[in-house]
Amino acid sequence: MIAQSFQYESPGTLAEAIALLNQYGDEAKVLSGGHSLIPMMKLRFASPGYLIDINGIPGLSDIKEESGVVRIGALAREADLEHSALLATHFPIFKDVTKLIADPQVRNMGTLGGNLAHGDAANDHPAVMIALRASVVITGAEGEREVPIDEFFYGFYMTAIQQGEILTEIRLPVPAAGSGNAYHKLERKVGDYATSGVAVQLTIGSDGIVTAAGIGLTNVNPVPLRASRSEEALIGKPLTEENILLAAQYASEDCNPSADLRGSEDYKRHVTGVLVKRMIKKAAERAMAS
Amino acid sequence: MNKTINITVNGTKHTLEVEPRLLLVHMIREVLNMTGTHIGCDTSSCGACTILLDGKSIKSCTVLAVQADGKSITTIEGLAPEGGPLHPLQEGFKENHGLHCGFCTPGMIMRCVELLEHNNNPTEEEIRWGISGNLCRCTGYNNIVKAVQWAGAKMRGEETPSTEPEFV
């Protein structure tokens, strides 16, 4: 399959890239890892007139920790996230999620920024970002702005990124001591999108009371979903089997899955509940061990 | 509007004028006439098109030729010198019957080049996860696992496992 013709630019600086995006307006798309965009272009589901390849811009793929915040450049590849020792210390959830994204070859190209900017609720990182209460940095001609993840996803393929802007960095607050995070998704086969996916981060005090909880759901809602009622069922209370089951039940009620080849609506609701329960327990285990 | 790109292929520098929409796999197969790299699904699933781009295994059906400008690629043709000794992976696939029709094999081998570079003594589980982006319709993967372990042993300078069939 062959994409429609387009013009290709590969700017060497962020300023150049932003200028090009402003010049070409809605005819232009950013090329990052390209493993969502290029398949769509080959199928002619997307035919941008201009592709702005940002892979040649230096300094956008670092992973570092500064003043209690882990900062990940938008061009960090999935493979980089998978093998990062820094991420493994605070966020073992990255090993969980990257292992379940596509396959090794795709992970050599796919980027965290692209995974989020594509705005697809079927992607795995949005739920992780929700659980970790991340914020994203969006850069335009006027400079940078930081957007909390809860204000980032608007709708189907729609995010807070405006024309002429590029997602450049993802910021994760380092969780307090006594925190654990985990992700799992049910998939029909390796490399598939989620039948349902759940990301959890918990902070548990030495008295056994849950002081913080973040729960994000993958591919069971038109937009990546925060399971707020589930979080509230846990926060300020001890982590009992009863509370965990309640959190699982709320998540399964509050999501809005579509029936498709991966399963019926009821099946996906059920799977969501099961995964919420399991990931709460796994995050709690990691919190106790931390 | 065409772009001029400079790309090193199996050690040889090429300067090519290409449309931006030309896929890397089409550049390799149709512009350079190197048909060892195969197109299986064209939807980024099967991995038959896997090559190395600056040492990393990627699916060349999902990368544009222009993205490889200034970079170096290695295809299956580049693993062994002309008439020279086979790469341990090629020998391993041969000795362990790691292929039937051979269609997935170039992509499978190129993926395993990177796999063994990261970990030259992989377990069966690590190999199976490592080749999860490469589909084989013929072998059932068992002999592919054996071939990769055999190649790993050879590359570590150790005695290679027996290629005799096991009787269970």
Interface residues (C-beta under 8 A of the other chain):
Chain A: M1 I2 A3 Q4 S5 F6 Q7 Y8 S10 L31 G34 H35 I38 P39 M41 K42 L51 D53 N55 A79 K99 A102 D103 P104 Q105 V106 N108 M109 V190 G191
Chain B: M1 K3 E19 P20 R21 L23 D42 T43 S44 S45 G47 T50 K56 S57 I58 K59 T62 V63 L64 V66 Q67 D69 R111 E114 L115 W129 G130 S132 G133 N134
